[in-house]
C-alpha cells in the first residue's frame, strides 16, 4: 500500500528499517518540539514567514503523528492524518493562502 505525502507516493514506508527509523525520529523529537512550541507561543510566535510556517508545520506534524501512533493507528494512516491536520490547520491554511495569493499577484504583474 502506498502512502501519499503531499501528493507524492511514499513507497519506501513498506521497508521495515525505513519505517522504524521514521517512527523513531518523530517520537524522539516529540518532547523537545513540545517544549519549543510552548515557549515560542508564550513569546507571541505566529507563523507568518516561510521559515516560521515551516517550523510550525513540522512541529504540528510531529505532535499529531505521535498522538495517532499512541492511539494504535497504523503508521501509514498516522502519516496521512497528520499531513491532513497540518494542511488544514488555520495558521498553516492562512499562510498557504497568502503565499498562493502573492504568487498569483506576481505573475499577473509580470504578465501585464
N, C-alpha and C positions, 0 to 999 in steps of 0.2 A: 504494500500500500504506500503510495506517495503522499507526502505532506507538502502542501504548497505554502511557502513562506514568501510573502509579498509578491504573490503571483507566479513564483518560480517553483518547480518541483524540487523537493529535498529528498532525493532517493537515498542518500547516504545514511539516513536515520535507521535503515534496516541493518546496518553494521553494528554489532554489539559494542565494539570498542568506541566507535564514534558516539553512539547513543549514550553510553555510560559516561564518556568524557564530557559531553554537553551537559548532562544532568549534574555531574559533579561540579563543573564550573559554575553553573547557575545557582546551585544550592549553597556552595561555599561563599559566594559573594552576597547572599541574601541579607545577612545581618549588617555587614558594612554599608550596603545600599540603603537599608532602613535608617541607619544612623545618619548617613549623609543627607538623605532626603528630608529627614526630620529637622536637621539643623538648617538646611537651606530654606525650608518653608518657614522656620522661625525667623530667618533673616529677610523674609519677604520675597523669596525666589519666585520667579514667574518665567515659564519657558517661552520667551518672545524672540530670541535669536536662534539661528540654526544650531549652534553648539549647545545651548541650554535646552532646546527642544529635544535634541538627540539624547542628552543626558537623562532628561525626564522620561523619554520613551523607553530607553534601555532599562532604566531603574524600574519603571512600571512593568515592563515585560518580565523582569526577574522576579519581582514580587508576585505577580499573577501566576507565573509558571510554577513557582514553589507552592503557592496556595493550591493550585489544581492538582499537583502531584501529591500533596498531603491529603487530598480528598480521594486518593487512589484512582485518579483518572489516568488513562494510558498516556505515554509521553507525546505521541503524535497529536492526540486531541488536546492535551495541555498546551502544546505549542500553538495550535490553531486558535484555541480560545484566548490565549494570552495575546496573540497578534491582533485578534479582533478587538479585544478590550483596549489595547494601546491605540489603535487607529480610531476607535470610536470615543475615546476619552475627550471630554470637552476642550481641554487645553491643547491637546495634540490636534484635534479636528480644526480648531480655530487657527493654529499655526499653519497647518497644511492648506487650509482655505486661503489664508493670507498669502502664502507662497505661490499658490496657483494663480491668484488674482494679480500679483506683482509680475509673474511670468507672462501672463496674457497682456497686461498693460505694456510691458517692454516690447513684446512682439508687435503689438498694434502700433506703437510709436515708431518702431524701426521700419515697419512696412509703409507707414504713412508719409 
